[in-house]
Each structure stands twice: as C-alpha cells, then as structure tokens.
Amino acid sequence: MQKRSDLVLLIARILLGLIFFLSGYGKLTHIDGFSGSLASRGVPMTGVLGPLGAVVEFFGGLAIILGVEVCWASALMILFVIVATLISHRFWELEGAARQAQNTQFMKNLTIIGGFFALMAAGGGRIALERLWRKS
C-alpha cells in the first residue's frame, strides 16, 4: 500500500509541477515579453517582479517535481498562484464569453491551489529528493 501511495504522490507532483516548470521556462527565456505583459495589466516594477515571478514559477515547479522541500515549495506555489490569478484572471471585470473564459481559468487555479494544499498535507512521499536528507 505504501509503495502505491508513494507512486501516486510522485505522479501528482509531476503533473502539478510540470505546468509551472514549463511555463516558468517559457517566461525566463522570453522575460521581456513576460514583463511587458505584466506592465499591460498594471503591475508595477515589472523589471524586478517579472524575473522574480518567472524564477519562482520555474524553480517552484522543479522543486515540486523533484520532491525538494515539498511542504515549503507547495506553500510558495500557493502564494504564486494566488498572485498570478489576481493579475491574470479577473473575470469580475469582464462580460460575456470573456468573463466565462476567465472564470474557468480562475476556478482551474483554485483547483491547483487545492492540489498544493494536498501536497502540503501528504508531503513528497518516499520517491522524493528530500528523502536523501530526511528520515521518514
């Protein structure tokens, strides 16, 4: 039973972390475009916050996938998703189809936050790099 739980946690970490790892990589490799998109949404100090957001997204996703400090990485990613959601998916400012599309994205992000809370509770499992320096 424990082996199955560890495998399920590994799959969950990979699936949850992959979207952030890939998206963060894309932002890091096109940081000017990402920072510009933040500026167009009214985010201040995009020269600092753009790279910071991209780094958090990339390395947070990588930490989740690899199982490095899963509780802390999950908490960081919860904060990241909250901020990203409030910047990019403000459905309440829109109408019609655009409102519905952004509402769907908003709800998807709430679901992702739920997944990170579950990882915080369960930890990374035995198939995680943090096992190398922690006894479970």
C-alpha positions in Angstrom: 0.0 0.0 0.0 2.8 2.4 0.9 4.5 1.8 -2.5 1.3 2.7 -4.3 0.9 5.9 -2.2 4.4 6.9 -3.0 3.9 6.3 -6.7 0.7 8.3 -6.7 2.4 11.2 -4.9 5.2 11.1 -7.5 2.7 11.2 -10.3 0.8 14.0 -8.6 4.0 16.0 -8.1 5.0 15.6 -11.7 1.6 16.6 -13.1 1.2 19.5 -10.7 4.7 20.8 -11.1 5.1 20.3 -14.8 2.8 23.2 -15.9 4.8 25.6 -13.7 8.2 24.3 -14.7 7.3 24.6 -18.4 5.5 28.0 -18.1 8.3 29.4 -16.0 10.9 28.2 -18.5 9.0 30.0 -21.3 8.8 33.2 -19.2 12.5 33.0 -18.3 13.5 32.6 -22.0 11.2 35.5 -23.0 11.5 37.7 -20.0 10.9 41.0 -21.8 7.7 39.8 -23.3 6.5 38.4 -19.9 7.4 41.6 -18.1 5.7 43.6 -20.8 2.5 41.6 -20.4 2.6 42.3 -16.6 3.0 46.0 -17.3 0.0 45.9 -19.6 -2.0 44.6 -16.7 -0.9 47.4 -14.4 1.7 45.5 -12.4 4.3 47.9 -11.0 8.1 47.4 -11.1 8.0 44.8 -13.8 11.7 44.9 -14.3 12.0 43.2 -10.8 8.7 41.4 -10.5 8.7 39.8 -13.9 12.0 38.0 -13.4 11.1 37.2 -9.8 7.8 35.6 -10.9 9.4 33.6 -13.7 12.1 32.3 -11.3 9.6 31.4 -8.6 7.4 29.6 -11.2 10.3 27.7 -12.8 12.1 26.6 -9.7 8.9 26.1 -7.7 7.7 23.7 -10.3 11.0 22.0 -10.4 11.1 21.6 -6.6 7.6 20.0 -6.7 8.6 17.6 -9.5 11.8 16.5 -7.8 10.4 16.4 -4.3 12.6 19.1 -2.8 11.1 20.7 0.4 7.6 19.8 -0.9 5.8 21.5 2.0 7.6 24.8 1.6 7.6 24.6 -2.2 3.8 24.0 -2.1 3.3 27.0 0.2 5.3 29.1 -2.2 3.4 27.9 -5.2 0.1 28.6 -3.4 1.2 32.2 -3.0 2.4 32.4 -6.6 -0.9 31.0 -8.0 -2.9 33.4 -5.8 -0.9 36.4 -7.2 -1.0 35.1 -10.8 -4.7 34.5 -10.6 -5.4 38.0 -9.2 -3.3 39.5 -12.0 -4.5 37.5 -15.0 -7.9 36.0 -14.3 -10.0 38.9 -13.1 -13.3 37.6 -14.5 -15.3 40.1 -12.5 -14.1 42.9 -14.7 -15.4 41.3 -17.9 -18.6 40.4 -19.5 -20.0 37.6 -21.8 -17.7 35.0 -23.2 -14.6 36.7 -21.9 -16.0 36.6 -18.4 -16.8 32.9 -18.7 -13.4 32.0 -20.1 -11.6 33.9 -17.3 -14.0 32.4 -14.7 -13.0 29.0 -15.9 -9.3 29.9 -15.6 -9.9 31.3 -12.1 -11.6 28.1 -11.0 -8.8 26.0 -12.5 -6.3 27.9 -10.4 -8.4 27.3 -7.3 -8.2 23.6 -8.1 -4.4 23.8 -8.5 -4.2 25.6 -5.1 -6.2 22.6 -3.7 -3.6 20.2 -5.1 -0.8 22.1 -3.5 -2.6 22.1 -0.1 -2.9 18.3 -0.6 0.8 18.0 -1.2 1.5 20.1 1.9 -0.5 17.7 3.9 0.9 14.5 2.4 4.5 15.6 1.8 6.5 14.4 -1.2 6.4 10.7 -0.4 9.3 8.3 -0.4 10.2 8.9 -4.0 11.4 12.4 -3.4 14.8 14.0 -3.2 14.1 15.4 0.2 14.3 11.7 1.4 18.0 12.0 0.9 18.4 14.3 3.9 15.3 13.4 5.9 14.3 10.3 7.7 10.6 9.4 7.1 
